[in-house]
Every structure is written in C-alpha cells, then in structure tokens.
Amino acid sequence: MDAPQHEIVIVPRVGEPGRDELRQECYDVRIDVFHHEQQFPLDTEIDDLDSTATHILLRLLPSLKPVGTIRCTKHDNYYKLSRLAVLKDYRQYRFGRALVLALHDHVKRDAKQSGQHDSVTIKCHSQIPVKAFYAKFGYSPEGEEFDEEGAPHQLMVARLSSSD
Ligand SMILES: CC(C)(COP(=O)(O)OP(=O)(O)OC[C@H]1O[C@@H](n2cnc3c(N)ncnc32)[C@H](O)[C@@H]1OP(=O)(O)O)[C@@H](O)C(=O)NCCC(=O)NCCS
C-alpha cells in the first residue's frame, strides 16, 4: 500500500526556536505507543537523555499529524538509537524504515562534522519482537537478553561508514 504523504523533521537543537513544540509532538507519539499501547510506565517515558537528544519526527502532510518518532543520543564512542515508535494505524508504510534511515543520515553528518571519518557505532536496546526489524538495517545482537522497564530487550549494534 502506498504511504500517505509525509515529512521528516529533525527537531531543532537545544536553544533553537521550535524545539519544545516539536519535541512535544515526539513525546505524544511515544506516550501513545509505549504507554497506552504497550503499557510501559508513564513516569519513565521522558528521561534524562531527552533534554539534549536529537529528536526526529514524522508527520503526515498536509495535516501535520505526528505519527512517528525516533531519538538519537551521542555517547563517548557510540551513538544510541532509542524511542522508535510509529502509531499503530500507520505501520507497514515504511515509516519505521524512514525514521531509522533519517537517524543514520544524522549520525553520519554529525560524525563527519566532529572529524570522525572512519566507521561509527550505533547501539540500540531492541524489544525482542522487533529484533528482525533492526537486523534489516545492519544491527546484530550482542550479549544476552536483559530486562529493561520490565520487558526483555537485546543489545543490537550497527557499524556504519561515516563516508557513505
Ligand atoms: C517497530 C516499528 C517502529 C516498525 O514500524 P513500521 O513503520 O511498521 O515498519 P516499516 O513499515 O518501516 O518496516 C520496514 C521493514 O521491517 C519489517 N518489519 C516491520 N515490523 C517488523 C517486526 N516487528 N519484526 C520484523 N520485521 C518487521 C517490514 O515488514 C519491512 O520489511 P521490508 O522492508 O522487507 O518490506 C513499529 O512496529 C512500532 O512502532 N512498534 C511499536 C513500538 C516498538 O516496538 N518500537 C521499537 C522499540 S525497541
């Protein structure tokens, strides 16, 4: 099925105009998916990483309805992908794919700007039912499953060339 028209927005950085409003739209999608649908606790949905993270939002056009989001954080020697969510009614339109690829583009741009011209590492804590989704984008499992927020997760790691 053809995907509805949409846009991908990189939420402005800390201190830039529009960050709070657009980040709230990302939170709204996350709360809908992770809290209302998947029953994760509401009080841990927004965490310490959110204040400085790069948030990416997918909205329908022309309505600007937010339907998907993903979050990228930068750590000592890797980036972390987290909080990937697409509203239930909008799955299978390749929006999840578009969000992961937008995060990869952001990571490559950021790595280049930071003078890192070799490969970059991206980690994510995958829920078990979506391991095969991440595998499509080059992520491989590392280590044992572990509990996070009461649900089993698996560390998945991808290595990208920042010069691609
Ligand atoms: C995981 C999620 C983001 C995928 O979004 P989506 O828009 O439905 O996925 P896409 O349509 O972009 O799928 C891309 C590819 O992955 C596949 N795929 C989608 N969900 C999958 C899953 N759960 N397991 C395995 N493959 C999956 C699709 O079939 C498609 O394959 P193809 O390119 O070979 O045709 C969405 O199902 C979701 O929000 N789930 C609930 C929240 C969640 O679990 N987030 C991850 C937390 S770790």
PDBQT file of the ligand as one rigid body, heavy atoms in Angstrom, charges set to zero:
ROOT
HETATM    1  C1  LIG A 201       8.856  -1.301  15.017  1.00  0.00    +0.000 C 
HETATM    2  C2  LIG A 201       8.056  -0.250  14.262  1.00  0.00    +0.000 C 
HETATM    3  C3  LIG A 201       8.683   1.127  14.511  1.00  0.00    +0.000 C 
HETATM    4  C4  LIG A 201       8.137  -0.582  12.754  1.00  0.00    +0.000 C 
HETATM    5  O1  LIG A 201       7.494   0.477  12.044  1.00  0.00    +0.000 OA
HETATM    6  P1  LIG A 201       6.779   0.244  10.626  1.00  0.00    +0.000 P 
HETATM    7  O2  LIG A 201       6.562   1.596  10.043  1.00  0.00    +0.000 OA
HETATM    8  O3  LIG A 201       5.621  -0.660  10.782  1.00  0.00    +0.000 OA
HETATM    9  O4  LIG A 201       7.927  -0.558   9.845  1.00  0.00    +0.000 OA
HETATM   10  P2  LIG A 201       8.256  -0.462   8.287  1.00  0.00    +0.000 P 
HETATM   11  O5  LIG A 201       6.978  -0.480   7.506  1.00  0.00    +0.000 OA
HETATM   12  O6  LIG A 201       9.178   0.660   8.025  1.00  0.00    +0.000 OA
HETATM   13  O7  LIG A 201       9.033  -1.830   8.076  1.00  0.00    +0.000 OA
HETATM   14  C5  LIG A 201      10.303  -1.904   7.433  1.00  0.00    +0.000 C 
HETATM   15  C6  LIG A 201      10.600  -3.369   7.224  1.00  0.00    +0.000 C 
HETATM   16  O8  LIG A 201      10.632  -4.045   8.504  1.00  0.00    +0.000 OA
HETATM   17  C7  LIG A 201       9.636  -5.070   8.552  1.00  0.00    +0.000 C 
HETATM   18  N1  LIG A 201       9.072  -5.073   9.903  1.00  0.00    +0.000 N 
HETATM   19  C8  LIG A 201       8.214  -4.188  10.448  1.00  0.00    +0.000 A 
HETATM   20  N2  LIG A 201       7.950  -4.532  11.724  1.00  0.00    +0.000 NA
HETATM   21  C9  LIG A 201       8.661  -5.657  11.974  1.00  0.00    +0.000 A 
HETATM   22  C10 LIG A 201       8.791  -6.501  13.098  1.00  0.00    +0.000 A 
HETATM   23  N3  LIG A 201       8.138  -6.258  14.243  1.00  0.00    +0.000 N 
HETATM   24  N4  LIG A 201       9.607  -7.579  13.005  1.00  0.00    +0.000 NA
HETATM   25  C11 LIG A 201      10.267  -7.852  11.847  1.00  0.00    +0.000 A 
HETATM   26  N5  LIG A 201      10.192  -7.075  10.748  1.00  0.00    +0.000 NA
HETATM   27  C12 LIG A 201       9.385  -6.004  10.811  1.00  0.00    +0.000 A 
HETATM   28  C13 LIG A 201       8.609  -4.704   7.495  1.00  0.00    +0.000 C 
HETATM   29  O9  LIG A 201       7.933  -5.847   7.040  1.00  0.00    +0.000 OA
HETATM   30  C14 LIG A 201       9.518  -4.089   6.416  1.00  0.00    +0.000 C 
HETATM   31  O10 LIG A 201      10.175  -5.131   5.725  1.00  0.00    +0.000 OA
HETATM   32  P3  LIG A 201      10.567  -4.986   4.150  1.00  0.00    +0.000 P 
HETATM   33  O11 LIG A 201      11.313  -3.688   4.015  1.00  0.00    +0.000 OA
HETATM   34  O12 LIG A 201      11.414  -6.169   3.891  1.00  0.00    +0.000 OA
HETATM   35  O13 LIG A 201       9.265  -4.962   3.431  1.00  0.00    +0.000 OA
HETATM   36  C15 LIG A 201       6.560  -0.253  14.683  1.00  0.00    +0.000 C 
HETATM   37  O14 LIG A 201       6.046  -1.559  14.520  1.00  0.00    +0.000 OA
HETATM   38  C16 LIG A 201       6.297   0.201  16.101  1.00  0.00    +0.000 C 
HETATM   39  O15 LIG A 201       6.209   1.390  16.382  1.00  0.00    +0.000 OA
HETATM   40  N6  LIG A 201       6.175  -0.762  17.039  1.00  0.00    +0.000 N 
HETATM   41  C17 LIG A 201       5.841  -0.449  18.416  1.00  0.00    +0.000 C 
HETATM   42  C18 LIG A 201       6.976   0.259  19.126  1.00  0.00    +0.000 C 
HETATM   43  C19 LIG A 201       8.242  -0.570  19.152  1.00  0.00    +0.000 C 
HETATM   44  O16 LIG A 201       8.226  -1.764  19.380  1.00  0.00    +0.000 OA
HETATM   45  N7  LIG A 201       9.360   0.142  18.952  1.00  0.00    +0.000 N 
HETATM   46  C20 LIG A 201      10.668  -0.459  18.990  1.00  0.00    +0.000 C 
HETATM   47  C21 LIG A 201      11.179  -0.376  20.388  1.00  0.00    +0.000 C 
HETATM   48  S1  LIG A 201      12.743  -1.225  20.558  1.00  0.00    +0.000 SA
ENDROOT
TORSDOF 0
